[in-house]
Amino acid sequence: MIKVKGFKFSGISCGLKKSGKKDLGLISSENICTTHAVFTKNKVVAAPLIIGKEILKKNLVKSIIVNSGNANSCTGKNGIKATNEILKKIAKETNLKPSNYFPCSTGIIGVDLDYKKINKSIPNLISSLDGKSYRDFAEAITTTDQYQKYSHSKLKIGKNTYNFLGIAKGAGMIHPNMATMLCFFLTDLRINKNVLRSLINEATSNSFNSISVDGEMSTNDTVIALSNGAGGEEIITKNHKYLAKVKSITQNIFYTLAKLIVKDGEGATKFCRINVVGAKSERSANQIARKIANSLLFKTALYGSDPNWGRIMSAIGASEVNEIKQNKIDISIGNSMVVRKGIANKRKGLFTESRRIMKRSEVEIKINLNIGKHSSFMLTNDIGNNYINFNSFYTT
């Protein structure tokens, strides 16, 4: 059983989803938390993010309230009012301040949020809080997700064992920077605020900012970390001997959640990691990996198990990385090198071999530019008929 000391969870249905599925979640800490958040880079921002950013400045957050089924985005003054009314209601019910709560919403854009449904259900949401109910919360924040997404770890320091838990949602509109995705990272280990900021920024860069399902960017993306210190007196500072282990745990949890999001991409049948190595800079490597990950020609080839390396080569050339030297590029599908020094590897049986690899549920593509020592990666998936069918009728 996963448990993070000092945190309780709940997830219920308040009627926002016509299906009757859970659509309202709450995380509550016994203490005010050290926090850090990373948000969408989209210039169109949802009401909860506008308010949430101001709340974070007060350093009083101890709880998170999330609704799914409605993004409360592009809703103008009504959206701001809806979020504020929800915060006022839950603060009153718990004898806390609105600034003790961080709000999140996810779902349809442009529809007014029926906050009265939420407020009517808040007493039930609070009474349902339990230290073991993280799965109810994980379910309540989903939209088009096919399954719940969470990852956890433990770390023993001295006599105390500290816990780490990440819970996320996301399946469509996934593209750097972040996507229609929410991630909540919780730990009962006290982490210095500057250290927490560094940990979360780096872990986000190497996970949620390195994934692409459909090249779209949402208005509600949020990664927020809460450290409540309920597990013991240890405080992780920049010179702490366990900092490296805490960093490793954080990155592993974020990467696991990012991978789960990509694998759950709407209609996806395959997961693909694109590794670009031998670049002159990390930025160039990332630019190329991102171009391939967002190529519809590549993603449909992935869907069809077609080892068409020409689509990969074309995406590399279209990446606007000027220092590329075509006659030095190597491309491998799994362990099979299909391109050597910019031209086809004519080894007998290679097509059959690479096609067999492309039929796997997880595929790795490696591009070696052979012009430098830097590297980067992207996580993506295939796109086929199921994605089109699903998104053609999303609002209905």
N, C-alpha and C positions, 0 to 999 in steps of 0.2 A: 504493500500500500504506500502510495506517494503522499508525503505530508511535509509541509514547510511550516515550521513553528511560527505561531503568531498570525497565520493567515487562514481565513475561512472563505468558502466559496458557495455560491448558489446559482442556479439556473432554472428559470421557470418560463411558462407561456403567459404573455399578457394580452395576446390577441392581435399583435401586429401582422403576424403571418396567417394567411387564410387557411393554411394547412393545420393550424393548431399546434405546430411544433414549438419547441422552446425558442424564445426570442428576446429574453431579458436576463442579463447576467450581472453578478456582483462579486467582486473580490474585496475583502475587508481585512485590514491589518489591525492588530491590537495597539500598534505604535505608529506615530508619524514616521514616514519613510524617507530615506535618502532616495532621490529620484533623478532619472535622466530620460529624455525622450528624443526620438528622431522622427521627423514628419515627412509627409509627401512633399515633393518638389513641384507639384502641380500648382499653377498660379490660381486656379479655382479651388478654394478651400472650404470645407464643410463647416457648419456652425459649431459643432463640438470642438473642432481643432482651434477655431478662433478663440473660444472661451477657455479651452484647456491650456493653451499656451500662456494665457494670463494667470491662470491658477498655478501653474508650475513655478512662476516667479515668486510666489509667496512661500514656497517650501513647506507646505502644510499637508501634502497629500498622504492619506492613509487608506484610501479606498478607490476602486474603479467601478463605474457603472457603464454597462454596454448594452445597447439594443441592436438587434439585427432585423432585417426586413425593410429598413428605411434608413438611407444614408444621411438624412437631414442636411442635404447639400443643395445649393441653388434654391434655397427656400427663404432668402431675405430676412426681414425682421421677424417673420413668424418662426423661422428656424432658431434664431438667437433666443427668442422668447421661450420656445419649447424647451431648449436645453436648460435655460435658467430656471424654469418652473420645475423641471425634474430635479435639479440640484437643490432647490429650495425645499421641495417635498421630502427628499430622502434625508437632508440635513435636519429638518424638523423632527422626523421620525426617529432619528438616532441621537438627537441632542448634540449635533456637531455643526460645523460651518459648511456652507457650500464649497468653500475653498479646500475642504478636506477630501473632496471627491473629484476625480478626473473623469470626464465624460467621453464616450466613444459611440459612434453609430456606424452601421454598415448596411448596405442594401441598395434599393432603388434611389436614383438621383432625381431631384426635382419635384418630389411629392411631399406635401406638408406632413410633419411628424405628429401623429395623434398622441400628444404627451399625456392626455387625460387617461388613456388606457394604461400607460406606464405608471402614472401616479396612483391609480387605483390598485395596482398590483404591488406597489412598493412594500406595504406591510408584509405580504406573503414572501416577497423576495428577501426581506430582512430575516424573517422567522425561519427561512429555509437554510440560512447560513450554517455551514458545517466544514470542519477541517478536512473532510474526505471527499467533498462534493466537487472536486475540480473537473470531473467529467461532465457533470451537469452544466457547469460554466462553459466548458469547451464546446458542448453541443449548442448552447444558447447563442453563441456568437457566430455560428455558421450561416452561410447563405447558400451558395451553390456547391459547397463542399460535399464530398461523398463520405467523408469520415472526419473524426476529430483528430486534431494534431497537437501532440504534447511530447515533451522530452524532459527527462530529469536526471540529476546526478547528485552525488554526495561527496563531501570532503571532510576528513577527520583532521582537526588541528588540536593537538594536546588531548584533553579528555572529552572534548566536544565534537560532535558530528554535525556539520552544517549541510543544509539542503538547498538545491537549486531546481527550479521548475520553469519551463517555458511552455506557454500555451499560445497557439496561433490559429488563424483562419485565413483562407485564401484559396482560390482556384482559377478565377478568370481576371482579366485586366491586370496581369502581372508583368511588370517591366521596370527596370531601374529608372528612376530611383524608387524602389519599392513598388507597390501595386495596390489592388483592392485587397489589402492584407492588414491584419492587426496582429501584433505580437506582444505578449505580456510576460516579462521575465521577473521572477520573484526569487528572493533568497533571504534566509534568516541569518545570513552572515552580514555583519556591518561592513560596508565598503565606503571609504572616503569618497566624497562627491566628485572630485576631480578625477580620481581613479576610475570611478564608475562611468563617468563621461567617456573617458578614453577607451575603456573596455567595450562599452556598448557601440560607440562609433566605429571601432575597428571590426567588431563582430558583425555589425550590420553591413559594412562595406564588403566583407568576405562571405556574405550569405544573401540577405534579402536584396542587396543592391547588385547582386550577380546572378539574378534569375530573370527569365523571360518566358511567359506563356504565350501572350498574343501581342506584345509590343505596346500595350496600352498602359496608361498611368492614371491612378484613381485620385479622387479628391479627399480621401479619408485616411490614407495610409498612416499608421502609427506603430512605432515600436517604443514601449515604455518599460523601464526597469524600476522595480521597487525593492529596496534593501531595508529590512526592519530591525535587524540586530537582535531578534528574539532568540537566536540559537546560542548566544554566549557573549562574552565580553570582548572577543577578538575584533580588531578593526584592521581591515586591509588598507594599507597605505602604499605609496609608490615604491618604498624600499622594503616592503614586507617579503619575507622569504617564501611565502606561499602565493605570492602574486602570480607567478608563472602558471601555477596549477589552476588558480581561479580563472585566469585568462583562457587557458586551454579548455576548461569546463564550459565557460561562456561561449567560446567559439564553436565547440562541438554541438552544444544545444542549438545555437542559431543555425548552424549548417544543416543539422538534422531536420529542423522545422522548415527551412528553405527547400530542402529536397522533398519533403512531404508535400509542400505546396505545389511544386512543379509536377510531381507524380500525380497529383490530384487535379491537374489542369483540365478544364472542361472538355470532355471527350477524349482526353489523352490516353494513348495506349502504350507509350514509351517515354522513358526518361533518358536524357542525353547530357553528358558533361563534355563541354568543348574546352580543351586545353590548348592555349597558344604559348609556345616557348620560343626561345632564341630571338626575342625582340630587342630593339634598341632601348625601349622604355616600357615600363608597366602600363602606362597610358596607351601606348600603341597596341600592345598585346590585348588590352581590354577592349579597345575600339574594334579590333578585328574579331575577337570572340563574340562581342555584342552584335556585330553585323551579321555573322553567321547565325547566331541564335534567333535573330529576328527575321531571317530570310524565309519567306513563305515557300519558296522553291525547295530550300533545304528541309524545312519542316514537313512538307508533303512527301518528299523523298524518304524521310525517316518513317513516315506513316506507311508508305508502300514498301519498306525494306529494300529500297533501291540504293545501291552503293554508288550513286552518281556523284563522283568527286568533283566533276566539272562545276557543279553548283556551289561547292565549297570554295573552289578556286576563284570563281566569279565573284563571290561575296568578299573574299580577301581583297581582290583588286578594286572593289567598289567601296572599300572601307575608308578611303581618303587618307590612308597612311602612306606618305610619300616615299619612305625609305625602303619599301618592299623591293626585293630583287627576285623576280619570277624564277630565274634559273637556280635559285637556292632553296626553294620551298619544298618541304617534305610533308606529305599528308598520310596519316595512318587511321584506319578504321579498326578499333581494337588494337590487336597486335599486328595487323596486316598493313604494311606500307603500300598504299595504292599509288602514291605519287612520289617520285624520287628526283630531286633537282628540277622540279617544275614540269616534268613529263611523266606519262603513264608508266608504271611498273608493269612490264609485260610478262611477269612470271606466270607460268602455266598454272591454272587452277585458282588464280587469285580472285577472279570475279565470284566464283562459287563460294570461296572461303569468306570473302568480305560480305557477300549477301547473307550468308548464314549468321554472321555477326550482327548484321543490321536487323535480323529477325528477333534478336533478344529483346527482353523488356527493358534492359538497361544497356545503353551503348556509349562508348567513349570515343571521341574524335580528337586526334592530336595533330596540331599544325606546328611544325618547326620552321621558323623563318630563317634560321641559321645566319643571323646578322648581329646578334647581341646575346645578353645573358638574362634578360628580363622575361617575366611570364605573367599570365593572368588566365582566368577561366570564366565560363558562364554555364549556368544550368538551364536547360530548356527541355521542351518536349515536342511531340509531333502534333500536327493539326490535320484533322480529317473531317469526314462528313458529320460526325457527332458534334463537333464544335460548332459547325455552321447551323445544324438543326437546333441545337440548344439556344444559341444566341439570337437566332431569328425570331424566337418567341419568348424572350426572357421576361418582358413586362406582362405577358398574358399567362 
